[in-house]
Amino acid sequence: MASHIVGYPRMGPKRELKFALESFWDGKSSAEDLQKVAADLRSSIWKQMADTGIKHIPSNTFSYYDQVLDTTALLGAVPPRYGWNGGEIGFDTYFSMARGNASVPAMEMTKWFDTNYHFIVPELGPDVNFSYASHKAVEEYKEAKALGVDTIPVLVGPVSYLLLSKPAKGVEKSFSLLSLLGKIIPIYKEVISELKAAGASWIQFDEPTLVMDLDSHKLQAFTDAYSHLESTLSGLNVLIETYFADIPAEAFKTLTSLKGVTAYGFDLVRGTKTLDLIKGEFPKGKYLFAGLVDGRNIWANDLSASLSTLQTLEGIVGKDKLVVSTSCSLLHTAVDLVNETKLDQEIKSWLAFAAQKIVEVNALAKALAGHKDEAFFSANATAQASRKSSPRVTNEAVQKAAAALKGSDHRRATNVSARLDAQQKKLNLPILPTTTIGSFPQTIELRRVRREYKAKKISEEEYVKAIKEEISKVVKLQEELDIDVLVHGEPERNDMVEYFGEQLSGFAFTVNGWVQSYGSRCVKPPIIYGDVSRPNPMTVFWSSAAQSMTARPMKGMLTGPVTILNWSFVRNDQPRFETTYQIALAIKDEVEDLEKAGINVIQIDEAALREGLPLRKSEQAFYLDWAVHSFRITNCGVQDTTQIHTHMCYSNFNDIIHSIIDMDADVITIENSRSDEKLLSVFREGVKYGAGIGPGVYDIHSPRIPSTEEIADRINKMLAVLETNILWVNPDCGLKTRKYAEVNPALSNMVAAAKLLRTQLASAK
């Protein structure tokens, strides 16, 4: 019985790759040092899978930054601004595309489907000269082979690559990206030929766009692509892997009719309806890679339920053609539960991280082959039963309060224009008011203070004193820069979700449960295992302290319920909306306590609202309805004079703009600069926005410092489509990951640009 892993986390169990990358970027270590860390990680991952008994082990799922960027490098599709002159793409060009450099901005970054992982969006047009410019896929296959591990090389499929791309600057937005298929197929052929020559017997193409609602023209592109590749693929077993949702019936037909393809991979965790398609018409003699172990969450698999499903599938496709797999790459889950020595033992027994999921996949494969590990299955059944019956999971009062929310609307009583008038009387802000998104740089010293407090090496008194000093510095800096609405900088916070989760009931935390978000950036999602409530105020002390240091408005900073949900590992024993309503009630308590404490501006970040949008259109309205309702629940009880902000970043918002308006926030700040001001096009197309809005004026994910003129130019573009009296001026996102040497001049230029335009607008009257 065969087993397979779609992909594996790259960062390492203790974030080894993160630290190696950042050391290299800071010039503290060499390219060779970075390559050595990477090679050691790859080797340990391959050996771990081989030792566990996995038959189909992936290679080329490792990346120094992102797998889509790796494909851009493979195809030599480097935008001209990076000055690449051909040849093998090296670190300089590669990391410039990912992060920008002193003279040119980075490529756009957006969410990988509905996950919190970000990919680098290819920029393509009719003039791109594709060439085989990165031999990484072949080199990594050979590297594994030299270690005695025969792997399945993994490539992002040609059609998904093009569908995930965007027209380059200066190229008509209507340009058909799929028209480039004929130009990239020859390069895919070269890679496949080299892999065959190196001894590969299998190859995996990830074509996740097949789960989207694709029209017949896009589906035809898959038929065309694999028809052109058929002769080159001859002699190889070819797996097309899909994930993250049910595959639509038409796409299933297209996929199972592709020439030269011998195996199909499906997500049977999120794609439960796909089972019906498989039962109905699975092609004879083909392999089914059944993704039954969840690659998106950290709950232990219900082995007996999965085994039962596998036995049903075995009856359809035959024992020899059924492969047990993960639902998607394990990139989206934490690395190894072994490193969680402080986790509560009962909760720990309910969990499986990537390393444990490999063992689950293998155990299921062996059980199906008649070699069931009875002790392993028995321990799993005990853990499943313990989770179902544990009293710590259920809080009846919370369940009742959340259930009561469903029938009503929870809107603020007054419309937004009347509220903005009331707020302006109270806040007295200039036109084009300036603000930042919330966090300020987290220095080594600051992290040390938090670490020492957590380890009880310093007293609470010493900790509070140190944090207040940091807040005071940040407040003073903003006053010197002449920013209008201030933030306290969030020095007490580790992460915008974890910080809140630590103060809510129903959450558990890991020490090393890191997951890659983009590049070297990792997040440590909390685990929501039970009903959620707020025992005590969470932010009131720090926000009040910060407000007492200035006469300017100080924003209270909160993370919204949908973002807390989408950036956590969420319980899978009740619908997601029920958990979100519970979190919304907890945040509502906090909002009302902040207002009572005299905080007049409260920001409730919903950075991940778009990210949770289901991939299939038929499921989107229901999600948006409860997600938007959850946000409104948090602030429906405040006075008109309390200004509610929200923030969103790094997603395509244009298709959900009406839901964003329906959130009924007073001010929304939103990522704009890195995505070529795509956001502004929605307003050019006639969408009227009556609330305050701050499309980001510069990209904080790059070390580049924009000039006053550049920022003023961006604001002018905004003024062409937005009313002067609703426009705010702010960066794209929080400043936590930047250094003060970058932040100070960038914010100084931002304020100068706002003042310049105020002067111009005043003189134009």
PyMOL commands that set and color helices and strands:
alter all, ss='L'
color gray80, all
select helices_A, chain A and resi 16-25+31-52+67-74+80-82+91-99+136-146+158-163+177-197+208-211+216-233+249-256+274-281+303-317+319-321+330-332+337-339+345-348+354-368+374-389+396-403+416-427+444-454+460-481+498-501+540-547+561-566+576-596+610-612+617-635+654-662+678-684+708-719+724-726+740-764
alter helices_A, ss='H'
color red, helices_A
select strands_A, chain A and resi 2-3+57-59+109-111+118-120+123-124+151-156+166-167+202-206+237-241+263-267+287-293+322-326+505-508+515-518+521-523+527-533+555-559+569-570+601-605+643-648+667-670+692-695
alter strands_A, ss='S'
color yellow, strands_A
deselect
rebuild
show_as cartoon
